[in-house]
Amino acid sequence: MTEADPYKGMAIYTGMGVGEHYIGASWEDRAMMVQGPVLLSLKNSARQLLLNQGADEDEIPWQLQPKPRHPDYDQMVADSLEVLGEWGWDMQLHNQIGFRFKAVSVFKATLYTLMPPGSVIKAPDSIWGSHFWGWLMLGHALRGGRSLVIAPSIDNAPSAGFPQMSRAQEILTRLVVAGEVLEDEIEGQGGLLKVGLYTSTLSVGDIPGKIQALLTTLAETPWLRER
């Protein structure tokens, strides 16, 4: 990812855990390799992280230091899009550590509040610990959106301590009650609010089993097929 060539180099976005807790067939991490001009903003974020940690400008590695763009940078991007076609647009955001700016949180809240009626927001979360996010999902449903709030059962929760699970149960229960109390208002706007738990005994590597479970769930759940 260089200013000289928008398609030179790649980056890996990953949430891979390091430690014995993440070893075995019960944990599944994902990583994604990305190439393209969007990675310049990732490079800038990595440099800013080092600066936030107290590094001086002259201590920033050469690869992360800002450089002038190639004069034909924008044209190279346009030429590539003409050949490859436009697959879509990407935006990469990072929350800065500590009390610094939380770009991801701001953008997430913006999406939850500005998605138009008919939009589907599927929010799977291993620890539903925020009333704020829960009420944004409820608001989306009241405006005619479709909100799918999903959490793991205790057996499937990656962090199944009492405080986390108690908090999750509280918020999910309140969403269920709110959905029942406001059912007429939600349906009147064409919205949908569904709260679900998932529990699975399948190994994370059992891809055929996962596919079969998905097909079975779709066959048994008409409203889910419509989404």
C-alpha positions in Angstrom: 0.0 0.0 0.0 2.0 2.9 -1.3 1.3 6.4 -2.6 3.3 5.4 -5.8 0.9 2.6 -6.8 -2.6 2.1 -5.4 -2.5 -1.6 -6.0 1.0 -2.5 -4.7 1.0 -4.5 -1.5 -1.8 -6.0 0.7 -3.0 -5.7 4.2 -4.6 -8.2 6.5 -7.6 -7.3 8.7 -7.8 -9.8 11.5 -9.3 -10.5 14.9 -7.1 -13.5 15.5 -6.8 -14.2 19.2 -3.4 -15.0 20.8 -3.5 -17.4 23.7 -4.6 -20.9 24.8 -8.2 -19.7 25.1 -8.4 -19.5 21.4 -7.0 -22.9 20.6 -9.2 -25.8 19.5 -12.4 -26.6 17.6 -14.6 -24.3 19.6 -13.3 -21.0 18.4 -13.4 -19.6 14.9 -11.4 -16.5 13.9 -11.5 -14.8 10.5 -9.0 -12.7 8.6 -9.4 -10.8 5.3 -6.7 -9.8 2.9 -7.3 -6.5 1.2 -5.7 -4.7 -1.7 -6.4 -1.3 -3.2 -6.4 2.5 -2.6 -8.5 2.2 0.6 -5.4 0.9 2.4 -3.8 4.4 2.4 -6.2 5.3 5.2 -5.2 2.1 7.1 -1.5 3.2 6.7 -2.4 6.6 8.2 -4.3 5.0 11.1 -1.3 2.8 11.9 1.0 5.8 11.9 -1.5 7.7 14.1 -1.6 4.8 16.6 2.2 5.0 17.0 2.0 8.8 17.5 -0.8 8.4 20.1 1.5 6.0 22.0 4.2 8.6 22.3 6.4 7.9 19.2 8.0 11.0 17.6 7.7 11.7 14.0 11.3 10.7 13.3 10.6 7.3 15.0 7.9 6.3 12.6 9.0 3.4 10.3 9.8 4.5 6.8 7.0 2.4 5.3 4.4 4.3 7.4 5.7 7.8 6.8 3.5 10.0 4.5 4.7 10.4 1.0 3.5 12.4 -2.0 1.1 10.6 -4.3 2.1 9.6 -7.8 0.9 12.3 -10.3 -1.2 9.7 -12.1 -2.5 8.0 -8.9 -6.2 8.9 -9.5 -5.9 7.9 -13.1 -4.4 4.5 -12.2 -7.4 3.9 -9.9 -9.8 4.9 -12.7 -8.1 2.7 -15.2 -8.3 -0.3 -12.9 -12.0 0.3 -12.2 -12.6 0.4 -16.0 -11.0 -2.9 -16.4 -12.2 -4.7 -13.3 -15.6 -3.1 -13.0 -16.9 -1.4 -9.9 -17.4 -4.1 -7.2 -18.4 -1.5 -4.6 -16.8 1.0 -2.3 -15.0 0.4 0.9 -14.4 2.5 4.0 -12.0 1.4 6.7 -12.4 2.9 10.2 -10.7 2.3 13.5 -11.5 3.4 17.0 -8.4 5.1 18.5 -7.4 3.8 22.0 -8.2 5.4 25.3 -10.3 8.6 25.2 -9.4 9.4 21.6 -11.8 9.6 18.7 -14.0 6.6 18.1 -14.7 6.7 14.3 -16.2 3.2 14.2 -18.7 3.9 17.0 -19.8 7.2 15.4 -20.2 5.7 12.0 -22.1 2.7 13.4 -24.5 4.9 15.3 -25.0 7.0 12.1 -25.8 3.9 10.1 -28.3 2.6 12.8 -30.1 6.0 12.8 -30.1 6.9 9.1 -30.7 3.6 7.3 -33.9 4.1 5.3 -37.1 2.1 5.9 -36.9 -1.4 4.6 -33.2 -1.7 5.4 -32.1 -4.8 7.3 -29.5 -4.5 10.1 -28.3 -7.9 11.4 -26.2 -7.4 14.5 -24.7 -10.6 15.9 -22.8 -9.8 19.1 -21.1 -12.2 21.5 -21.7 -9.8 24.4 -24.8 -7.6 24.2 -23.7 -5.1 26.9 -24.9 -1.8 25.7 -28.4 -0.3 26.2 -27.4 2.4 23.7 -26.9 0.0 20.8 -30.1 -1.9 21.8 -32.2 1.2 21.7 -30.8 2.2 18.3 -31.9 -1.1 17.0 -35.3 -0.6 18.4 -35.5 2.9 16.9 -34.6 1.5 13.5 -37.5 -0.9 13.7 -39.9 1.9 14.7 -38.9 3.8 11.6 -39.7 0.9 9.3 -36.4 -0.9 9.4 -35.8 -4.6 10.1 -33.6 -5.2 13.1 -32.2 -8.6 13.8 -30.5 -8.8 17.2 -28.5 -12.0 17.7 -26.5 -13.3 20.6 -25.0 -16.6 21.6 -26.3 -19.0 24.3 -24.2 -19.5 27.3 -22.7 -22.7 25.8 -21.6 -20.8 22.7 -20.6 -17.5 24.3 -16.8 -16.8 24.0 -17.0 -14.8 27.2 -19.6 -16.5 29.4 -18.9 -14.9 32.8 -21.8 -14.0 35.1 -21.5 -10.2 34.7 -21.4 -10.4 30.8 -24.3 -12.9 30.5 -26.4 -11.1 33.1 -26.0 -7.8 31.3 -26.8 -9.5 27.9 -29.9 -11.1 29.4 -31.1 -7.8 30.7 -30.8 -6.0 27.5 -32.2 -8.7 25.3 -35.2 -9.2 27.6 -35.9 -5.5 27.5 -35.8 -5.6 23.7 -38.2 -8.5 23.6 -40.6 -6.7 25.9 -40.3 -3.4 23.9 -41.0 -5.4 20.7 -44.2 -6.7 22.2 -45.4 -3.4 23.7 -44.6 -1.5 20.5 -45.6 -4.3 18.1 -48.5 -2.3 16.5 -46.3 0.8 16.0 -43.5 -1.3 14.5 -45.8 -3.2 12.1 -47.6 0.0 11.2 -44.3 1.4 9.8 -43.5 -1.9 8.1 -40.7 -2.6 10.5 -39.5 -5.7 12.2 -37.7 -6.5 15.5 -36.4 -10.0 16.2 -34.3 -11.1 19.1 -32.6 -14.4 18.8 -30.1 -16.7 20.5 -28.0 -19.3 18.7 -26.7 -22.5 20.1 -24.7 -25.0 18.2 -22.9 -28.3 18.8 -21.2 -28.2 15.5 -17.4 -27.9 15.2 -16.3 -24.6 13.7 -14.6 -26.6 10.9 -17.7 -28.6 10.0 -18.6 -26.6 6.9 -21.1 -29.2 5.4 -22.8 -29.3 8.8 -23.1 -25.6 9.0 -24.5 -25.4 5.5 -27.1 -28.0 6.4 -28.0 -26.2 9.6 -28.5 -23.0 7.6 -30.7 -24.6 5.0 -32.8 -26.3 7.8 -33.2 -22.9 9.5 -34.3 -21.2 6.3 -36.7 -23.9 5.6 -38.3 -23.6 9.0 -38.3 -19.8 9.2 -40.4 -18.1 6.5 -39.7 -14.5 7.7 -36.0 -15.2 7.6 -36.2 -16.3 4.0 -37.9 -13.1 3.1 -35.0 -11.1 4.5 
